[in-house]
């Protein structure tokens, strides 16, 4: 989950949406819950005062002998009424007496004609649980707006919730006491609230997924196009519409400029190499008229070397400029066919058993690079052992030989154009020094790389290509760190 959150913009967008939803719902519920509680307390208080005022009027108009029956008939599970001869006691004592009244069994009322008359039965009540703390510290007076009678009245909160009491003086000097306790409201996290929050979360998740897809789809298309462009593929311009139009326009302009720059450079190098042929031909003709045989041979050899380098450069430029289509091939079959062709012409090349690896690449360029590696292995390491491996998100073409290897400080220099370890500068033994340069150019234009590693009794060349949908190239390391790293090729160009 954490990895998905780190790598996916859609997952982050959904998580942030859910967090915002949860916070907003908690704040909204808290505010509405508090307002709901205050409203319910006001309604309960108004209802209690109204009923108490009505009861006062009934008692004032009723003989004292009937007042007890009226009070018992008016009592409910949540409400009790009683008359005391003196003024109400201090809040703590009155509150204790009120809870005693609430715990008193509620009398059962019988109506004439329904049977059971004369039975002294009572109905047990289940009053709310008495709180340990809370309520008003002192009696409070009531204004004329809330208490409509001229009788003196005092009000008190029984607890911190909906419990309340009132004491009002009757015309005969006695006091009517009333207590009302409503059960505490349901908790905040009820089944209803949790269900509502869950449904809202699912609804907003669906909206977040749709919105995230609309945002990430153009970005994903841009990332794939950038990866393909980095591998040297020719891609169509991105559509310049929608929320990603600015990014698409910038990418299309970048692609156009890069393509124009590479084409201009390629044409310049091709023209330069072509123009060098004329002075070289002229130098060769003039060298033929030199009388000194030794000097003439040296001059012709130097001119031949220059001409060979020029032809190699032109071939390199032509290959670089070739617009080969990128397609998916079975890499093991491609490399095995190359090894079989080279073995048929007498080269000591062996292709080892390898797993099938599908790779999206330019097959002719990869075949040429692999041929250069095998040619170097056979020429300077007596033989070549080739295999294909898969390492994470990359395919590896491994070429081993039994040559002497190369010095550590020269491992990077051998990839420079026209650099040769062979000091004779003879084209028959040392080539032109473009072999490994071409190999690295092909690898990096595919988004991969090529590395060399010494081993006991040989050298390794590892040509890596990223697999489809991945632009990552594994850290090939060195034989000392990798343990099972494949072994090598005679590294020279």
Residue pairs with C-beta under 8 A, 6 or more apart in sequence:
4 11
5 11
5 12
5 15
8 216
9 212
9 215
9 216
9 219
10 209
10 212
10 213
10 215
10 216
13 208
13 211
13 212
13 215
14 205
14 208
14 209
14 212
17 204
17 205
17 207
17 208
18 201
18 204
18 205
18 208
21 200
21 201
21 204
22 197
22 201
25 197
25 200
29 188
29 193
30 188
33 188
36 185
37 185
40 162
40 182
40 185
41 162
44 162
44 164
44 180
44 182
45 146
45 164
46 146
48 79
48 164
48 166
48 178
48 180
49 142
49 146
49 147
49 166
51 74
51 79
51 178
52 166
52 168
52 176
52 178
53 147
53 148
53 149
55 70
55 71
55 74
55 81
55 176
55 178
56 149
56 151
56 168
56 170
56 176
57 149
58 70
59 67
59 70
59 170
59 176
60 170
60 171
62 70
64 172
67 83
71 81
71 82
71 83
72 107
72 109
73 109
74 81
75 81
75 106
75 107
76 106
77 106
77 125
77 126
77 127
78 127
78 128
78 180
78 181
78 182
78 183
79 178
79 179
79 180
80 98
80 101
80 102
80 104
80 178
80 179
81 176
81 177
81 178
82 101
82 176
82 177
83 170
83 174
83 175
83 176
83 177
84 167
84 174
84 175
84 177
85 173
85 174
85 175
86 175
87 167
87 169
87 175
88 94
88 139
88 154
88 167
88 175
88 177
89 97
91 135
91 136
91 137
91 138
91 139
91 156
94 156
94 165
94 167
94 177
95 135
95 156
95 158
95 165
97 177
98 158
98 165
98 177
98 179
99 127
99 130
101 177
101 179
102 125
102 127
102 128
102 179
102 181
103 125
103 127
104 125
105 122
105 123
105 124
105 125
106 122
106 123
106 124
106 125
107 122
107 123
108 121
108 122
108 123
110 116
110 117
110 119
127 181
128 163
128 181
128 182
128 183
128 184
131 158
131 159
131 160
131 161
131 163
133 160
134 157
134 159
134 160
134 161
135 156
135 157
135 158
135 159
135 160
135 163
136 155
136 156
136 157
138 156
139 154
139 155
139 156
139 167
140 154
140 155
140 156
141 153
141 154
141 155
142 153
142 154
142 155
142 166
147 153
147 168
149 168
151 168
151 169
151 170
151 171
152 168
152 169
153 166
153 167
153 168
153 169
154 166
154 167
154 168
155 164
155 165
155 166
156 164
156 165
156 166
156 167
157 163
157 164
157 165
158 164
158 165
158 179
158 181
159 181
161 182
161 184
161 185
162 180
162 181
162 182
162 183
162 184
162 185
163 179
163 180
163 181
163 182
164 179
164 180
164 181
165 177
165 178
165 179
165 180
166 177
166 178
167 175
167 176
167 177
167 178
168 175
168 176
169 175
169 176
170 176
214 243
215 243
218 242
218 243
218 244
218 247
218 248
219 244
219 247
221 238
222 238
222 244
222 247
222 248
222 251
225 235
225 238
225 251
226 251
227 447
227 471
228 235
228 326
229 235
229 255
229 258
230 447
230 471
231 326
231 445
231 446
231 447
231 466
231 471
232 362
232 445
232 446
233 326
234 323
235 255
237 252
237 255
238 248
238 251
238 252
239 248
240 248
240 249
240 252
241 248
263 321
266 317
266 320
266 321
269 313
269 317
270 314
270 317
270 318
270 321
273 310
273 311
273 313
273 314
273 317
274 314
276 306
276 310
277 307
277 310
280 303
280 306
280 307
280 310
283 299
283 303
284 300
284 303
284 307
287 296
287 299
287 300
287 303
288 296
288 300
290 296
290 299
304 427
305 425
305 427
308 427
308 432
309 418
309 432
312 432
312 434
313 434
316 417
316 434
316 437
316 438
319 365
319 368
319 438
320 441
322 364
324 362
324 363
324 364
324 365
325 362
326 360
326 361
326 362
327 360
327 361
327 362
327 363
328 358
328 359
328 360
328 468
329 358
329 359
329 360
329 361
329 363
330 356
330 357
330 358
330 359
331 357
331 358
331 359
331 361
331 366
331 388
331 395
331 397
331 465
332 354
332 355
332 356
332 357
332 388
333 356
334 363
334 366
334 367
334 370
335 351
335 354
335 370
335 386
335 388
335 397
336 351
336 354
338 367
338 370
338 371
338 374
339 349
339 350
339 351
339 374
339 384
339 386
340 351
342 349
342 371
342 374
342 378
343 349
343 350
347 374
347 378
347 384
348 378
348 382
348 383
348 384
349 374
349 378
349 383
349 384
349 386
350 383
350 384
350 385
350 386
351 386
351 387
352 385
352 386
352 387
353 387
354 387
354 388
354 389
355 388
355 389
355 390
357 388
357 389
357 390
357 395
357 467
358 467
358 468
359 395
359 465
359 467
359 468
360 467
360 468
361 446
361 465
362 442
362 446
365 442
365 445
365 446
366 397
366 442
366 446
366 465
368 438
368 442
369 438
369 439
369 442
369 443
369 450
369 463
370 386
370 397
370 399
370 463
372 435
372 436
372 438
372 439
373 384
373 397
373 399
373 439
373 450
373 461
373 463
373 489
374 384
374 386
374 399
375 435
376 435
376 436
376 461
376 489
376 490
376 491
376 492
376 493
377 383
377 384
377 399
377 400
377 401
377 403
377 461
377 489
377 490
378 384
378 401
379 490
379 492
380 401
380 403
380 404
380 490
380 491
380 492
381 401
381 402
381 403
381 404
381 458
381 459
381 488
381 489
381 490
382 401
382 402
382 403
383 401
383 402
384 399
384 400
384 401
384 489
385 399
385 400
385 401
386 397
386 398
386 399
386 400
387 397
387 398
387 486
388 395
388 396
388 397
388 398
389 395
389 396
389 398
389 486
390 396
390 467
391 464
391 474
391 476
392 472
392 474
393 466
393 467
393 470
393 472
393 474
394 448
394 464
394 465
394 466
394 467
394 470
394 472
394 473
394 474
395 464
395 465
395 466
395 467
396 462
396 463
396 464
396 465
396 476
396 486
397 462
397 463
397 464
397 465
398 460
398 461
398 462
398 463
398 486
399 460
399 461
399 463
399 488
399 489
400 458
400 459
400 460
400 486
400 487
400 488
400 489
401 458
401 459
401 488
401 489
401 490
402 457
402 458
403 458
403 459
403 488
403 489
403 490
403 491
404 459
404 490
405 454
405 455
405 458
405 459
405 488
405 490
405 491
406 414
406 421
406 452
406 454
406 459
406 491
406 492
408 454
410 421
411 451
411 452
411 491
413 419
414 421
414 436
414 452
414 491
414 492
414 493
415 436
415 437
415 439
415 440
415 450
415 493
416 433
416 437
417 433
417 434
417 437
418 432
418 433
418 434
418 437
419 433
419 437
419 493
420 430
420 431
420 432
420 433
420 492
420 493
421 430
421 491
421 492
421 493
422 429
422 430
422 492
423 430
424 430
430 492
431 493
432 493
433 493
434 493
435 492
435 493
436 450
436 491
436 492
436 493
437 493
439 450
439 461
439 463
440 449
440 450
443 449
443 450
443 463
443 464
443 465
446 465
446 466
447 465
447 466
447 471
447 473
448 463
448 464
448 465
448 466
448 473
449 464
449 473
450 461
450 462
450 463
450 464
451 461
451 462
451 464
451 476
452 459
452 460
452 461
452 462
452 488
452 489
452 491
453 459
453 460
453 462
453 476
453 478
453 479
453 485
453 487
453 488
454 460
454 479
454 488
455 479
455 487
455 488
458 487
458 488
458 489
458 490
459 487
459 488
459 489
459 490
459 491
460 479
460 485
460 486
460 487
460 488
460 489
461 488
461 489
461 491
462 476
462 485
462 486
464 473
464 474
464 476
466 472
466 473
476 482
476 485
477 485
478 485
479 485
479 487
